[in-house]
Amino acid sequence: MTNIPQFVVIHDLARNTYKHPVVHYVFEDEAIPNNIPRESCILVDLNDSATEVAKAHSLDPTFQITNCRLDASSNTEANGLAGAGDDTELVNLVIDGVSAHV
């Protein structure tokens, strides 16, 4: 895996819910844009080869990350079309965490 994740899934273990958030990639030499509320951000750093999560940090005071990982799946697995001939590898960022009940 050497791709930036195409899909992001947040799994809230406290409520057993899944979210597919809006993703904004900010690279090392960029600042977080002013129009994005910082308290709703989860910062994820990948290693140099983009094969593992180096660190992850939630700026949301009501959500604590418990695990963050990259998972690979093939395009045929994602579409449920086994044997369709297109085995493009997709990289998924999966963030597990616990939300506070506010």
C-alpha positions in Angstrom: 0.0 0.0 0.0 1.5 3.3 -1.0 -1.7 5.3 -1.7 -3.4 7.9 0.3 -6.6 6.4 1.8 -9.6 6.6 -0.6 -12.2 5.9 2.2 -12.4 6.9 5.8 -14.6 5.2 8.3 -15.1 6.3 11.9 -16.4 3.5 14.2 -17.9 4.8 17.5 -17.5 1.9 19.8 -19.8 3.5 22.5 -22.8 3.8 20.2 -21.8 1.1 17.7 -22.2 3.5 14.8 -20.2 4.1 11.7 -19.6 7.5 10.0 -18.1 8.3 6.6 -16.8 11.8 7.3 -16.0 14.6 4.9 -12.2 14.4 4.4 -9.8 17.2 3.8 -6.2 16.3 3.3 -3.6 18.7 4.6 0.0 17.8 3.7 3.1 18.4 5.8 3.8 21.9 4.6 0.2 23.2 4.7 -1.8 24.8 7.4 -5.3 23.7 8.4 -7.7 26.0 6.5 -9.5 28.6 8.6 -13.0 27.5 7.4 -12.6 24.1 9.1 -13.6 24.0 12.8 -10.7 22.6 14.7 -12.8 20.9 17.3 -14.3 18.7 14.6 -10.9 17.5 13.3 -9.1 14.2 13.6 -5.4 14.5 12.7 -3.8 11.4 11.2 -0.1 11.2 10.3 1.1 8.4 8.0 4.6 7.1 7.9 6.9 8.1 5.1 5.8 5.3 2.8 2.1 5.8 3.7 1.8 2.2 4.7 1.0 2.7 8.4 -0.6 5.2 10.7 2.3 6.9 12.6 0.0 8.8 15.0 -3.6 10.0 15.3 -5.2 12.6 17.5 -8.7 13.8 17.9 -9.3 17.5 18.5 -12.9 16.8 19.3 -13.2 16.8 23.1 -16.2 14.4 22.9 -14.4 11.7 20.8 -11.3 9.7 22.0 -9.5 7.5 19.4 -8.7 4.0 20.6 -7.3 2.6 17.3 -6.4 3.9 13.9 -5.3 1.7 11.0 -5.0 1.3 7.3 -6.8 -1.6 5.7 -6.5 -2.7 2.1 -9.3 -4.2 0.0 -9.6 -4.9 -3.7 -12.0 -2.9 -5.9 -13.9 -6.2 -6.5 -14.3 -6.8 -2.8 -15.6 -3.2 -2.3 -18.2 -3.6 -5.1 -19.1 -7.2 -4.2 -18.1 -8.3 -7.8 -15.7 -11.2 -7.2 -14.2 -12.3 -10.4 -15.0 -9.0 -12.3 -11.4 -8.7 -13.4 -10.6 -5.3 -11.8 -8.5 -6.0 -8.7 -7.5 -2.4 -8.0 -6.3 -2.1 -4.4 -8.2 0.4 -2.3 -6.7 1.8 1.0 -9.2 2.5 3.8 -8.5 4.5 6.9 -10.4 3.0 9.9 -10.7 5.1 13.1 -12.1 3.4 16.1 -13.0 5.5 19.1 -15.4 6.3 21.9 -17.7 9.2 22.0 -18.9 11.0 25.1 -22.7 11.0 25.5 -23.4 14.7 25.5 
